[in-house]
Amino acid sequence: MRDTIVVMSRNADPVSLFDVVRRAVEAADPDGNDQNLGDLMAEFEDDQEPVSGVDQLDEVLANAELDLDVDGDDPGIALAVSVARYLAHHRGALGTDDERLIVEAVRWQWHDHPPDAVGDLLAARGITV
C-alpha cells in the first residue's frame, strides 16, 4: 500500500477581488444606503479571481472609480476604493472592524491627509485619522 501525501495550500480559500471590494463597501457604507457604492460592488460581483492574481489592480480600481465618479467628487467612492486598495495589499485585514480598517486605509493611501471631502465624510462618522 502506498502512502498518499495531501498537499494543501496555506490559503485554501483565496481572497477574491469581489471579496475585497465588498468588504471595502461595507466599511465605507455600513448602512448600505449609498447607491454609488452599491454600483461599485455590483461592478465587481463576478470577479472571483484571487486578488493577488489581478493584473494592474490599481488600474482596474481606478477605472471603476472613474466609471462611477467621473468628476472625482464622491467621497464615498474615493474612500471605498482606498479601502479596497489597502485590503488588496493587506488581505489579513479583512476581518478588521470598520473604523480601524478605514483609518489604516486612509493612512496607507493618503499618508494621513485624505482629500477634504473624504475628511468631511470621516468627520461626519466620528472617525479621526
Secondary structure, DSSP 8 states (H G I E B T S, - for coil): ---------S-SS--BHHHHHHHHHHHH-TT---HHHHHHHHHTTT--SBGGG-TTHHHHHHHHHHHH-TTS--HHHHHHHHHHHHHHH-GGGGGS-HHHHHHHHHHHHHTT---HHHHHHHHHTT---
